[in-house]
């Protein structure tokens, strides 16, 4: 599958980052299609035909659109086993990969959406109690992941880089303007330093025009 061509519908700094990073790590040819969220392009009729939820990313695989970050990362890992971004199917580490992808998606992805989009919960901004609860929920994840990295790092699967690390790095970046950044946890800070030194991350920042949290 190394010669496969993909099309990634993306918006800089959003959930498409992890998939973009995976494509760079894999080295497969791909094309970027900007979805201008500031102009509500994700709600256009053309985009909704690709992604009925009106969210990024969408990845065209063999001409067919697919969504959901964790799922896309697994699809790419399966199509490009030589990239070694997922352990072999059936092994204990593969099970760990599934667990980390799901845990971060549900515990961080969902909480971040509530944090950044209070209108989804019916208000222009969160009452202090709701905001405090969301912050506590996110920081509890950082507590758990930091403890895991200290005990079994440097990556989520130990010495082996995986799709789960790419997803985690994306979520860590999203914390940069929160009351307590993920970088305030020592093992997470070390993890981020290692990941942001990779050529794939530097190239992603160049292509997406990202300057904040680049290194």
Residue pairs with C-beta under 8 A, 6 or more apart in sequence:
1 28
1 79
1 80
2 27
2 28
2 80
2 82
3 28
3 29
4 28
4 29
4 61
4 62
4 79
5 28
5 29
5 30
5 31
6 23
6 28
6 29
6 30
6 31
6 59
6 60
6 61
7 30
7 31
7 32
7 33
7 59
7 60
8 16
8 19
8 20
8 23
8 30
8 31
8 32
8 33
8 57
8 58
8 59
8 60
9 16
9 33
9 35
9 47
9 50
9 51
9 56
9 57
9 58
9 59
9 60
10 16
10 17
10 19
10 20
10 32
10 33
10 34
10 35
10 56
10 57
10 208
11 34
11 35
11 36
11 37
11 42
11 56
12 208
12 209
12 210
13 173
13 208
13 210
14 37
14 56
14 57
15 55
15 56
15 57
15 69
15 109
15 170
16 56
16 57
16 69
17 170
17 173
17 204
17 208
18 69
18 73
18 163
18 166
18 167
18 169
18 170
19 57
19 59
19 69
19 72
19 73
19 76
20 32
20 57
20 204
20 207
20 208
21 166
21 169
21 170
21 200
21 201
21 204
22 72
22 73
22 76
22 77
22 85
22 163
22 166
23 30
23 76
24 200
24 203
24 204
25 83
25 85
25 161
25 166
25 198
25 200
26 76
26 80
26 83
26 85
27 83
28 76
28 80
32 207
34 41
35 41
35 42
35 47
35 56
37 56
41 47
42 51
42 54
42 55
42 56
43 54
47 54
47 58
48 54
50 58
50 60
50 65
51 58
51 65
51 67
53 67
55 67
57 67
57 69
57 72
58 65
58 66
58 67
59 65
59 66
59 67
59 72
59 75
60 66
61 75
61 79
66 72
66 75
69 105
69 109
69 167
69 170
70 101
70 102
70 104
70 105
70 167
73 85
73 101
73 163
73 164
73 166
73 167
74 86
74 101
74 163
76 85
76 163
77 83
77 85
77 86
77 163
78 86
84 160
84 161
85 161
85 162
85 163
85 166
86 94
86 97
86 162
86 163
87 93
87 94
87 96
87 97
87 157
87 160
87 162
88 94
93 157
93 158
93 160
96 156
96 157
97 157
97 162
97 163
97 164
100 156
100 157
100 162
100 164
100 167
100 168
101 163
101 164
101 167
103 141
104 141
104 164
104 167
104 168
104 171
105 167
107 137
107 141
108 138
108 141
108 171
109 171
111 134
111 137
111 138
111 141
112 138
112 171
112 174
113 120
114 120
114 121
114 134
115 126
115 131
115 134
115 135
115 138
115 178
118 124
118 125
118 126
118 130
121 130
126 134
135 178
135 179
135 180
138 175
138 178
139 180
142 175
142 182
142 185
142 188
143 185
145 156
145 168
145 185
145 188
146 185
146 186
146 187
146 188
147 187
148 156
149 155
149 156
149 187
149 188
149 190
149 191
150 186
150 187
152 158
153 187
153 190
153 191
154 190
154 191
154 194
155 161
155 162
155 165
155 191
156 162
156 164
156 165
156 168
157 164
157 165
165 191
165 195
168 191
169 191
169 192
169 195
169 196
169 201
171 182
172 182
172 183
172 188
172 191
172 192
173 213
175 181
175 182
175 183
176 183
176 212
176 213
182 188
182 189
182 192
183 189
183 192
195 201
196 202
196 213
196 214
196 215
197 215
201 214
202 214
202 215
204 210
205 211
205 214
